[in-house]
Amino acid sequence: MRFSVLVETRLHDGIADPEGATIERSLPALGFDGVTGVKVGKCFRFGIDAPDADSARAEVDDMCARFLTNPVIESATVTVETADTLAEQGGRA
C-alpha cells in the first residue's frame, strides 16, 4: 500500500534560531509590524510503500531518528495518510 508522508521539523525551545530571528527583524522593514516568535523549520514530503499505516509510521519515525532530524535539537511532527487520501485532495505522493 502507498502512503503519503509529511514530516515537519522545528527546533526545541531554547535552541537559537538565527534564521527565524533574522526574518523577524526584517519583517517590519517590509511593512509587516507586530510579528513575533518567528521559528524556521524544515518540511519533508514523500511517498512510502508499507503493508499498513502503522508500519509506514514506524519506518518514518526510524528515518527521523536516524537521518531526517537531529533529535538533540529538533522535534518532528509526522503525518501519514493513504496515497488515495492525498489524491482526493488534489496532491501527489
Legacy VTK file of the C-alpha trace (Angstrom):
# vtk DataFile Version 3.0
C-alpha trace
ASCII
DATASET POLYDATA
POINTS 93 float
0.000 0.000 0.000
1.241 3.510 -0.808
1.275 6.234 1.848
1.910 9.944 1.646
4.149 11.326 4.383
4.685 14.827 5.736
7.465 15.391 8.272
7.674 18.869 9.815
10.691 19.657 11.986
11.335 22.534 14.350
13.989 23.444 16.869
13.392 22.638 20.530
12.561 25.561 22.810
15.742 27.237 23.994
17.758 26.410 20.861
18.964 29.505 18.997
17.172 30.093 15.694
19.244 32.741 13.870
17.292 32.339 10.635
13.980 32.920 12.423
15.450 35.914 14.273
16.697 37.450 11.006
13.278 37.052 9.400
11.560 38.537 12.449
13.872 41.573 12.413
13.354 42.079 8.655
9.558 41.945 8.547
8.902 45.466 9.925
11.061 46.962 7.145
8.713 45.281 4.661
5.631 46.692 6.359
4.749 43.644 8.469
4.579 45.011 12.001
3.589 43.064 15.100
5.041 39.696 14.038
6.823 37.904 16.874
8.127 34.458 17.676
9.244 33.540 14.147
10.636 29.999 14.032
12.105 28.284 10.995
11.867 24.547 10.416
12.029 22.021 7.625
9.352 20.115 5.770
9.797 16.763 4.023
7.101 15.270 1.768
7.466 11.837 0.237
5.670 8.617 -0.578
6.393 5.270 1.032
5.242 1.715 0.413
4.283 -0.273 3.516
1.809 -3.023 4.415
-0.226 -0.695 6.666
-0.235 2.782 8.242
1.368 1.590 11.483
4.294 0.050 9.584
4.689 3.194 7.480
4.665 5.351 10.606
7.258 3.143 12.328
9.567 3.347 9.315
9.221 7.140 9.081
9.845 7.502 12.829
13.039 5.479 12.363
14.063 7.716 9.413
13.557 10.780 11.586
15.584 9.386 14.465
18.435 8.186 12.256
18.624 10.703 9.414
15.969 13.368 8.794
16.208 15.166 12.141
18.733 15.837 14.839
16.769 14.676 17.908
19.162 16.542 20.202
17.978 19.947 18.923
14.872 19.223 16.801
11.483 17.638 17.171
9.302 16.338 14.360
5.617 16.027 13.636
4.807 13.143 11.296
1.617 12.801 9.259
0.959 9.571 7.356
-2.036 9.271 5.023
-3.007 6.807 2.351
-1.993 7.958 -1.114
-5.703 7.756 -2.052
-6.496 10.396 0.566
-3.838 12.660 -0.912
-5.157 12.108 -4.448
-8.662 13.099 -3.294
-7.144 16.370 -2.002
-5.504 17.037 -5.353
-1.899 16.256 -4.400
0.663 13.628 -5.257
2.946 11.493 -3.115
LINES 1 94
93 0 1 2 3 4 5 6 7 8 9 10 11 12 13 14 15 16 17 18 19 20 21 22 23 24 25 26 27 28 29 30 31 32 33 34 35 36 37 38 39 40 41 42 43 44 45 46 47 48 49 50 51 52 53 54 55 56 57 58 59 60 61 62 63 64 65 66 67 68 69 70 71 72 73 74 75 76 77 78 79 80 81 82 83 84 85 86 87 88 89 90 91 92
